[in-house]
């Protein structure tokens, strides 16, 4: 069974573009959507509306930086501070080019920091590349499932 991709994004436009881009990359992974940091943590910790979800970590977390309720840096801090989550790849997917956001993300253990391109085609290409890298090319931690593209 393929592990899902957790997409944490509050902007409806960016959410739609990201879903289109992931679809174009033809990944078979389910995409779980969280619209704020609190919902992302509920999913990761199997609580609230996600208490009954199938146990297991996502293959990657695509995490926006500026989120309502709990921001992306706090979500990242919680992930890296939790034994069963710390090996989950996290990609900060944001429009922020601020050096302090970049530095803080890496200090907290982000795997990659990607600034969302403004151009639609560039955005789609960047997201598709991210999806393929983390779900197909990256060698996941032991116990994770790896995507095998159908022939």
N, CA and C of each residue as an Amber inpcrd file, in Angstrom:
protein
   453
   0.8370000  -1.1860000   0.0000000   0.0000000   0.0000000   0.0000000
   0.8770000   1.2430000   0.0000000   0.5250000   2.2090000  -0.8150000
   1.2780000   3.4520000  -0.8940000   0.9130000   4.3710000   0.2580000
   1.9100000   5.0140000   0.8030000   1.6470000   5.9880000   1.8450000
   1.1850000   7.2950000   1.2010000   0.3100000   8.0210000   1.8690000
  -0.1960000   9.2630000   1.2890000   0.8110000  10.4070000   1.3900000
   0.5390000  11.4270000   0.6230000   1.2450000  12.7030000   0.7080000
   0.3540000  13.6150000   1.5420000   0.9090000  14.2460000   2.5580000
   0.1480000  15.2080000   3.3500000   0.4610000  16.5980000   2.8260000
  -0.5510000  17.2580000   2.2990000  -0.4280000  18.6110000   1.7600000
  -1.0830000  19.5720000   2.7420000  -0.2890000  20.4840000   3.2940000
  -0.7960000  21.4370000   4.2780000  -0.7640000  22.8210000   3.6340000
  -1.9390000  23.2960000   3.2340000  -2.0420000  24.5450000   2.4660000
  -3.3760000  25.2160000   2.7620000  -3.3470000  26.5040000   3.1060000
  -4.5740000  27.2250000   3.4140000  -5.0840000  28.0700000   2.2540000
  -4.2430000  28.3710000   1.2800000  -4.6430000  29.2000000   0.1520000
  -5.3520000  28.3290000  -0.8910000  -6.6510000  28.5820000  -1.1530000
  -7.4030000  27.7380000  -2.0850000  -6.7840000  27.6840000  -3.4880000
  -6.2470000  28.7980000  -3.9520000  -5.6290000  28.8450000  -5.2790000
  -4.3750000  27.9730000  -5.3300000  -3.4920000  28.1250000  -4.3500000
  -2.2760000  27.3150000  -4.2960000  -2.5990000  25.8390000  -4.0950000
  -3.6340000  25.5610000  -3.3090000  -4.0660000  24.1790000  -3.0880000
  -4.4920000  23.5430000  -4.4040000  -5.3170000  24.2430000  -5.1550000
  -5.7910000  23.7240000  -6.4400000  -4.6310000  23.4970000  -7.4110000
  -3.7230000  24.4670000  -7.4970000  -2.5720000  24.3250000  -8.3890000
  -1.6860000  23.1460000  -7.9820000  -1.4910000  22.9790000  -6.6960000
  -0.6570000  21.8760000  -6.2120000  -1.2950000  20.5310000  -6.5380000
  -2.5970000  20.4260000  -6.3480000  -3.2920000  19.1780000  -6.6700000
  -3.2270000  18.8720000  -8.1690000  -3.3700000  19.8990000  -8.9970000
  -3.2520000  19.7210000 -10.4550000  -1.8540000  19.2210000 -10.8070000
  -0.8540000  19.8390000 -10.2090000   0.5280000  19.4630000 -10.5000000
   0.8220000  18.0320000 -10.0580000   0.3410000  17.6500000  -8.8910000
   0.5620000  16.2810000  -8.4190000  -0.1620000  15.2750000  -9.3140000
  -1.3390000  15.6460000  -9.7790000  -2.0870000  14.7780000 -10.6930000
  -1.3310000  14.6010000 -12.0120000  -0.7540000  15.6870000 -12.5150000
   0.0110000  15.6240000 -13.7680000   1.2380000  14.7350000 -13.6460000
   1.7710000  14.6040000 -12.4320000   2.9460000  13.7520000 -12.2460000
   2.5640000  12.2760000 -12.1870000   1.2740000  11.9850000 -12.2080000
   0.7250000  10.6280000 -12.2620000   1.1540000   9.7470000 -11.0960000
   1.2520000  10.3450000  -9.9210000   1.5480000   9.5640000  -8.7230000
   0.2770000   8.8590000  -8.2710000   0.4200000   7.6710000  -7.7650000
  -0.7360000   6.9210000  -7.2890000  -1.0310000   7.1950000  -5.8150000
  -0.1440000   7.9420000  -5.1650000  -0.3370000   8.2300000  -3.7380000
  -1.5830000   9.0800000  -3.5240000  -2.3400000   8.7430000  -2.4970000
  -3.4570000   9.5780000  -2.0850000  -2.8870000  10.8730000  -1.5190000
  -3.5700000  11.9950000  -1.7560000  -3.1530000  13.2750000  -1.1900000
  -4.1460000  13.6430000  -0.0900000  -3.6330000  13.7640000   1.1210000
  -4.4310000  14.1880000   2.2660000  -4.2410000  15.6910000   2.3980000
  -5.3330000  16.4230000   2.5420000  -5.2640000  17.8810000   2.6120000
  -5.5830000  18.3500000   4.0270000  -4.7080000  19.1960000   4.5470000
  -4.9520000  19.8810000   5.8160000  -4.8870000  21.3730000   5.5060000
  -5.8560000  22.1360000   5.9800000  -5.9410000  23.5600000   5.6260000
  -5.3710000  24.4920000   6.6890000  -4.8430000  23.9150000   7.7720000
  -4.1540000  24.7120000   8.7850000  -3.2340000  23.8020000   9.5710000
  -2.3780000  24.4040000  10.3820000  -1.4060000  23.6300000  11.1350000
  -2.0250000  22.6950000  12.1570000  -3.1240000  23.1140000  12.7650000
  -3.7810000  22.2650000  13.7610000  -4.3360000  21.0010000  13.1110000
  -4.9280000  21.1490000  11.9370000  -5.4630000  19.9870000  11.2270000
  -4.3310000  19.0380000  10.7960000  -3.1990000  19.5960000  10.3900000
  -2.0440000  18.7770000  10.0130000  -1.5720000  17.9490000  11.2030000
  -1.4660000  18.5820000  12.3620000  -1.0270000  17.8570000  13.5560000
  -2.0600000  16.8140000  13.9860000  -3.3370000  17.1380000  13.8490000
  -4.3760000  16.1440000  14.1570000  -4.2100000  14.9190000  13.2710000
  -3.9220000  15.1350000  11.9850000  -3.7070000  14.0080000  11.0800000
  -2.4710000  13.2010000  11.5240000  -1.3710000  13.8830000  11.7320000
  -0.1190000  13.2070000  12.0650000  -0.1910000  12.4380000  13.3870000
  -0.9510000  12.9810000  14.3410000  -1.0700000  12.3420000  15.6540000
  -2.3390000  11.5010000  15.8020000  -3.0750000  11.2960000  14.6970000
  -4.2950000  10.4630000  14.6960000  -5.2800000  10.9060000  15.7790000
  -5.6270000  12.1640000  15.7740000  -6.5630000  12.6790000  16.7710000
  -7.6220000  13.5460000  16.0940000  -8.6430000  13.9310000  16.8600000
  -9.7210000  14.7570000  16.3010000 -10.4280000  14.0380000  15.1670000
 -10.6510000  14.7390000  14.0610000 -11.3220000  14.1540000  12.9010000
 -10.5260000  13.0070000  12.2720000  -9.2580000  12.8910000  12.6210000
  -8.3880000  11.8530000  12.0440000  -8.0840000  10.7210000  13.0230000
  -8.8240000  10.6580000  14.1250000  -8.5640000   9.6440000  15.1530000
  -8.7340000   8.2230000  14.6140000  -9.6180000   8.0300000  13.6630000
  -9.8980000   6.6880000  13.1440000  -9.1320000   6.3660000  11.8600000
  -8.2340000   7.2550000  11.4430000  -7.5140000   6.9940000  10.1820000
  -6.5780000   5.8120000  10.3290000  -6.2000000   5.2550000   9.1770000
  -5.2540000   4.1450000   9.1870000  -3.9220000   4.6440000   9.7520000
  -3.3340000   3.8730000  10.6280000  -2.0780000   4.2480000  11.2650000
  -0.9510000   4.2000000  10.2440000  -0.0380000   5.1380000  10.3410000
   1.1260000   5.1910000   9.4630000   1.4330000   6.6260000   9.1010000
   2.6930000   6.8540000   8.7630000   3.1330000   8.2040000   8.4250000
   3.0280000   8.4500000   6.9280000   2.8440000   9.7090000   6.5340000
   2.8290000  10.0200000   5.1030000   4.2190000   9.8330000   4.4930000
   4.2530000   9.6800000   3.1930000   5.5320000   9.5420000   2.5030000
   6.3060000  10.8590000   2.5200000   5.5880000  11.9790000   2.5210000
   6.1760000  13.3170000   2.5960000   5.1030000  14.2900000   3.0700000
   5.5280000  15.3430000   3.7400000   4.6340000  16.4320000   4.1310000
   5.0470000  17.6560000   3.3160000   4.1290000  18.1670000   2.5080000
   4.3350000  19.4270000   1.7930000   3.6790000  20.4920000   2.6500000
   4.4770000  21.3340000   3.2670000   4.0280000  22.2110000   4.3420000
   4.1900000  23.6790000   3.9980000   3.0840000  24.4040000   4.0110000
   3.1390000  25.8500000   3.8290000   3.6840000  26.4740000   5.1110000
   4.3250000  27.6030000   4.9820000   4.9300000  28.2690000   6.1310000
   3.9030000  29.0990000   6.9060000   3.1780000  29.9210000   6.1910000
   2.2110000  30.8270000   6.8160000   0.8450000  30.1630000   6.8370000
   0.4710000  29.6270000   8.0020000  -0.7850000  28.9000000   8.1540000
  -1.5990000  29.4710000   9.2980000  -2.9250000  29.3350000   9.2090000
  -3.7580000  29.7330000  10.3450000  -3.6180000  28.7360000  11.5060000
  -4.0190000  29.1580000  12.6660000  -4.0170000  28.3910000  13.9110000
  -2.6070000  28.0700000  14.3930000  -1.8830000  27.2260000  13.6820000
  -0.5060000  26.8710000  14.0400000   0.3230000  27.0110000  12.7700000
   1.3830000  27.8240000  12.8140000   2.1510000  28.0600000  11.5830000
   3.0320000  26.8690000  11.2330000   3.5610000  26.8960000  10.0180000
   4.3540000  25.7900000   9.5090000   5.5930000  25.4740000  10.3230000
   6.2220000  26.5050000  10.8780000   7.4150000  26.2690000  11.6970000
   7.0790000  25.4940000  12.9690000   5.9390000  25.7980000  13.5600000
   5.5160000  25.0700000  14.7630000   5.1580000  23.6240000  14.4240000
   4.5200000  23.4230000  13.2740000   4.2040000  22.0630000  12.8310000
   5.5010000  21.2840000  12.6310000   6.4610000  21.8990000  11.9510000
   7.7540000  21.2620000  11.7200000   8.4410000  20.9170000  13.0430000
   8.3880000  21.8380000  13.9900000   8.9910000  21.6200000  15.3110000
   8.3590000  20.4090000  16.0100000   7.0400000  20.2910000  15.9110000
   6.3300000  19.1470000  16.5110000   6.7280000  17.8410000  15.8300000
   6.8280000  17.8730000  14.5010000   7.2110000  16.6670000  13.7530000
   8.6020000  16.2080000  14.1640000   9.5410000  17.1270000  14.1750000
  10.9320000  16.7650000  14.4870000  11.1330000  16.4150000  15.9550000
  10.2150000  16.8400000  16.8150000  10.3200000  16.5420000  18.2410000
   9.5790000  15.2900000  18.6670000   9.0510000  14.5420000  17.7090000
   8.2650000  13.3490000  18.0100000   8.9360000  12.1210000  17.3990000
   9.2530000  11.1590000  18.2310000  10.0410000   9.9940000  17.8000000
   9.4820000   9.3120000  16.5550000   8.1870000   9.0310000  16.5180000
   7.6380000   8.2780000  15.3850000   7.4350000   9.1320000  14.1240000
   7.6560000  10.4350000  14.2110000   7.4820000  11.3230000  13.0520000
   8.7910000  11.9180000  12.5330000   9.8380000  11.9000000  13.3510000
  11.0440000  12.6680000  13.0180000  11.7030000  12.2720000  11.7090000
  11.4800000  11.0600000  11.2110000  12.1050000  10.6630000   9.9450000
  11.2200000  10.9500000   8.7240000  10.0200000  11.4770000   8.9400000
   9.1320000  11.8080000   7.8150000   9.7160000  13.0100000   7.0630000
   9.9150000  12.8860000   5.7500000  10.4170000  14.0280000   4.9820000
   9.4130000  15.1890000   4.9940000   9.9210000  16.3920000   5.2210000
   9.0850000  17.5920000   5.2130000   9.6930000  18.5850000   4.2410000
   8.8490000  19.0410000   3.3130000   9.2520000  20.0610000   2.3490000
   8.4510000  21.3150000   2.6550000   9.1570000  22.4000000   2.9730000
   8.4940000  23.6790000   3.1840000   8.1900000  24.2330000   1.8020000
   6.9220000  24.4280000   1.5320000   6.4620000  24.9180000   0.2350000
   5.7840000  26.2540000   0.4980000   6.4790000  27.3430000   0.1750000
   6.0330000  28.6500000   0.6330000   6.3270000  29.7490000  -0.3710000
   5.6930000  30.8740000  -0.1890000   5.9920000  32.0390000  -1.0220000
   7.0120000  32.9480000  -0.3410000   7.4130000  32.6090000   0.8850000
   8.3530000  33.4310000   1.6390000   9.7880000  33.2160000   1.1720000
  10.4320000  34.3240000   0.8150000  11.8520000  34.2980000   0.4780000
  12.6800000  34.9140000   1.6030000  12.0270000  35.1620000   2.7420000
  12.7100000  35.8070000   3.8630000  13.7830000  34.8810000   4.4320000
  14.9780000  35.4300000   4.5940000  16.1110000  34.6490000   5.0650000
  15.8420000  34.0130000   6.4230000  15.1600000  34.7380000   7.3240000
  14.9040000  34.1860000   8.6530000  13.9890000  32.9640000   8.5800000
  13.0280000  32.9480000   7.6370000  12.1630000  31.7730000   7.4810000
  12.9610000  30.5840000   6.9570000  13.8270000  30.8410000   5.9970000
  14.6830000  29.8010000   5.4320000  15.6020000  29.2140000   6.5040000
  16.2970000  30.0890000   7.2350000  17.2190000  29.6470000   8.2790000
  16.4940000  28.8650000   9.3730000  15.3770000  29.3990000   9.8330000
  14.6330000  28.7420000  10.9140000  14.1240000  27.3720000  10.4710000
  13.6690000  27.2690000   9.2180000  13.1850000  25.9850000   8.6980000
  14.2890000  24.9400000   8.7340000  15.4810000  25.3180000   8.2690000
  16.5930000  24.3640000   8.2810000  17.0750000  24.0620000   9.7000000
  17.0420000  25.0590000  10.5820000  17.4080000  24.8180000  11.9790000
  16.4830000  23.7820000  12.6210000  15.2200000  23.8010000  12.2120000
  14.2340000  22.8710000  12.7740000  14.2290000  21.5210000  12.0640000
  15.0190000  21.3700000  10.9970000  15.1660000  20.0630000  10.3640000
  14.3630000  19.8140000   9.1080000  13.9790000  20.8690000   8.3980000
  13.2560000  20.6660000   7.1420000  14.1790000  19.9600000   6.1370000
  13.6110000  19.1260000   5.2790000  14.4030000  18.4140000   4.2730000
  14.6560000  19.2630000   3.0360000  13.7150000  20.1460000   2.7210000
  13.8630000  21.0180000   1.5550000  12.9890000  22.2520000   1.7570000
  13.4020000  23.3570000   1.1560000  12.6760000  24.6220000   1.2480000
  12.4690000  25.0950000  -0.1870000  11.2220000  25.1220000  -0.6270000
  10.9050000  25.4650000  -2.0080000  10.0220000  26.7090000  -2.0180000
  10.4810000  27.7360000  -2.7340000   9.6830000  28.9530000  -2.8960000
   8.7540000  28.7330000  -4.0840000   7.4640000  28.9510000  -3.8480000
   6.4630000  28.7430000  -4.8910000   6.7070000  29.7130000  -6.0450000
   6.8820000  29.1790000  -7.2480000   7.0210000  30.0660000  -8.4060000
   5.7060000  30.7960000  -8.6860000   5.7900000  32.0010000  -9.2240000
   4.6040000  32.7850000  -9.5530000   3.9800000  32.2890000 -10.8590000
   4.8030000  31.9130000 -11.8110000   4.3440000  31.4530000 -13.1160000
   3.6620000  30.0840000 -12.9890000   2.4950000  29.9340000 -13.6070000
   1.7090000  28.7030000 -13.5010000   2.4940000  27.4810000 -13.9620000
   3.0890000  27.5360000 -15.1340000   3.8260000  26.3900000 -15.6750000
   5.0160000  26.0260000 -14.7920000   5.7160000  27.0310000 -14.2810000
   6.8430000  26.7690000 -13.3770000   6.3580000  26.1250000 -12.0860000
   5.2190000  26.6080000 -11.5860000   4.6480000  26.0620000 -10.3560000
   4.2890000  24.5940000 -10.5500000   3.6010000  24.2890000 -11.6420000
   3.1990000  22.9170000 -11.9300000   4.4240000  22.0170000 -12.0620000
   5.4380000  22.4900000 -12.7670000   6.6590000  21.7090000 -12.9560000
   7.3690000  21.4710000 -11.6180000   7.4450000  22.5050000 -10.7870000
   8.1190000  22.3790000  -9.4880000   7.4080000  21.3710000  -8.5870000
   6.0940000  21.4320000  -8.5380000   5.3280000  20.5100000  -7.6840000
   5.4210000  19.0860000  -8.2130000   5.3220000  18.9340000  -9.5190000
   5.4340000  17.5960000 -10.1160000   6.8040000  16.9950000  -9.7940000
   7.8510000  17.7990000  -9.9200000   9.2040000  17.3300000  -9.6080000
   9.3170000  16.9350000  -8.1330000   8.7250000  17.7420000  -7.2450000
   8.7410000  17.4120000  -5.8150000   8.0460000  16.0810000  -5.5590000
   6.8690000  15.9350000  -6.1380000   6.1010000  14.7040000  -5.9430000
   6.8610000  13.4850000  -6.4150000   7.4360000  13.5690000  -7.5990000
   8.1830000  12.4350000  -8.1470000   9.4070000  12.1410000  -7.2900000
  10.1190000  13.1820000  -6.8850000  11.3160000  12.9520000  -6.0680000
  10.9730000  12.2420000  -4.7660000  10.0340000  12.8110000  -3.9940000
   9.7820000  12.2800000  -2.6620000   8.9890000  10.9860000  -2.6750000
   8.1140000  10.7840000  -3.6630000   7.2930000   9.5710000  -3.6750000
   7.9060000   8.4420000  -4.5010000   8.8080000   8.7660000  -5.4320000
   9.3500000   7.7440000  -6.3160000  10.8550000   7.5800000  -6.1660000
  11.6150000   8.6640000  -6.2880000  13.0750000   8.5740000  -6.3390000
  13.7400000   8.4620000  -4.9730000  13.2070000   9.1650000  -3.9860000
  13.8160000   9.1530000  -2.6680000  13.7050000   7.7630000  -2.0370000
  14.7810000   7.3220000  -1.4280000  14.7620000   6.0510000  -0.6950000
  14.1890000   6.3390000   0.6880000  12.9930000   5.8140000   0.9820000
  12.3310000   6.1350000   2.2490000  12.9780000   5.4220000   3.4320000
  12.6680000   5.8900000   4.6560000  13.1890000   5.2200000   5.8460000
  12.6850000   3.7790000   5.9070000  13.3950000   2.8930000   6.6070000
  12.9370000   1.5050000   6.7410000  11.4980000   1.4520000   7.2410000
  10.7410000   0.5210000   6.6700000   9.3440000   0.3630000   7.0620000
   8.3820000   1.1500000   6.2030000   8.8940000   2.0480000   5.3690000
   8.0310000   2.8150000   4.4780000   7.8090000   2.0300000   3.1930000
   6.7400000   2.3450000   2.5250000   6.4530000   1.7240000   1.2400000
   6.9520000   2.6310000   0.1350000   7.4280000   2.0590000  -0.9170000
   7.9630000   2.8120000  -2.0400000   7.0480000   2.6710000  -3.2320000
   6.8550000   3.7210000  -3.9770000   6.0140000   3.7260000  -5.1600000
   6.7130000   3.0180000  -6.3040000   6.0160000   2.1260000  -6.9650000
   6.5320000   1.4800000  -8.1570000   5.6050000   1.8680000  -9.2960000
   6.1400000   2.5840000 -10.2840000   5.3440000   3.0710000 -11.4070000
   4.9130000   1.8790000 -12.2640000   3.6100000   1.8150000 -12.5990000
   3.1320000   0.7020000 -13.4230000   3.7770000   0.7350000 -14.7950000
   4.0000000  -0.4490000 -15.3500000   4.6110000  -0.5690000 -16.6830000
   3.6430000  -0.1810000 -17.7790000
